[in-house]
Amino acid sequence: MRIAFVADIHGNFPALEAVVRDLDAQAPDAVVHVGDLVNRCPWNNEVMDLLSERGWQGVTGNHDLVVARLHFDGAMSYFHDRTRFADLWWSEEHLRAEHLAALRSLPAEIVLPGEKGGPIRILHGVRGNPFAGILPEASAAEMRQALDGITEPTVVCAHTHRAMAREVDGTRVFNGGSVGIPYDGDPRAQYLVLSDESGVWQADFRRVPYDVASVRANYGRHGFAAAIGPLAQIFLRSIETGQPWASDFGHWLKHQPAAVRQDLELAVRLYLAEHGPGKWSFLQEFNGSGET
């Protein structure tokens, strides 16, 4: 049996199209999505259309959760700043009603029964918190804490935008990386295929080239770039370089004075003058709090 896992698409339809072509060539028995289908690129409806057409099951990501519930959940009040989170509000306002409903219906976790390789638990971040992820360099103690309560021998997660294969206390943990916005320095679209021919799930980390330049060329689709303003520069840097500009900027901004937080043009200028590869604000702490 072969199962493919796609995650962290973030509305990047050109990247998803390339992955789908590779998936069709790979012909897995099933495809599962691991959350963060929408937001940060303007093709949210196209992504959701394709997932609906393909009938892929999956789980919610933190961006899916926030976009789908901005008007329904008081717990989302942190994201009600329309200037700081212009991308979230644009995504919510432009997604068709059926797609918002589909996002609201996504479960936090699912378990696939598997076959010879055994059952697989799928979740976006960690149990009970899609806003936090398991870093590839996490210590054994951190891994145990993140896996607390999970009994399945295999876990597939996402959120960090970085591919991972780890094992702790007999539990194997995989992250296939990000389709739309990788964070490991490789901007190719990334996904995972698990095969159980040997009786143990074996990982194939797929990296698929696509026309990254087409993302910038079409980033203003439906007024997206104009609506999010200076954030477009940050998001595009992540997409084009495969580096964590977007999440690092979010982490940095939370610690700035109000005058900077309320002026995103100033904030982006100050951030880019101080930070970048080797000088990340959050020192590779990619889990953050609502910023990935």
C-alpha positions, 0 to 999 in steps of 0.5 A: 500500500502507498499513501501520499500526504500533502500539507501546507499548500497555503493557496499556492495552486501552481505548486499544487498543480505540479504535485498533482502531476507527480502524484498521477505519475506515482499513482498512490493508493490514497492521498491525504492532506495534512492541513493549511490548505489556504491563505498566503496565496490568492488561489484558495478557491482553486485549491479547494476545488481541486481537493473536492474534485479529487475527494482527498480526506484530511485534517484542519491546519491553523490557517484553515481553522482561523480563516473558517471561523473568523466570524464565528469564534470569540477565540479568534479575537487575536486575529481581528486586526485587519491590518496585521492579518489582512491575508486572513481576512482577504482569504475569508472574504474571497473563499466561496461559501461551500469551501468555508463550510468544508474547512469548518468540517475538517477534523483535528485528527484522523487515524488511517488503519493502514495495512502491513505498516500499521495504523497512522495518526494524522494531525497538523501540529501537535495534539490539541494545538495546530498552532505548534509543530514538531521541529526536526531538531526537537529533543527526545523529551520534546518529542515525547511531550508532543506525542503524549497520548498517541498510541499509533506507531506512526504519525504524520504531521505538518505545520513546520514546513520542513521535512522530517523523519524521526523515531522516539520510543518506537513511534515514527514521526514523518513530515513531508514538508510544504507544498506551497511555502517550504522553509528548508531552503528548497522552494520546490513543492514538497510532499510525502509518500509512505509505502508498506511493502516491507511491513514497515512504512518507508518514506519517499520525500518528493520534491517537485519543481514548478514555475515559481516565477509564475506565483509573483507574476500572478500574485495580484490575482483578484486584488490579493497583493493590493489588499495585503500590502507590505506583507506580499513582499514577505510572503513572496520571499518565502515562496521564492527562496524556501526560507521562513521569512513569513513566520519569522516576520510574524514572530518578530512583529509580536515583540515590537512596539505598537507604533511599529505593529500598526505600520506594516510598511515601516515594520517590513522595512525594519525587519528586512534591515535586521533579519534573514538567513542566519539572523532569524528572529526566532532562532529556528523556533518554527512552531511559534504561536499562530504565525506559521 
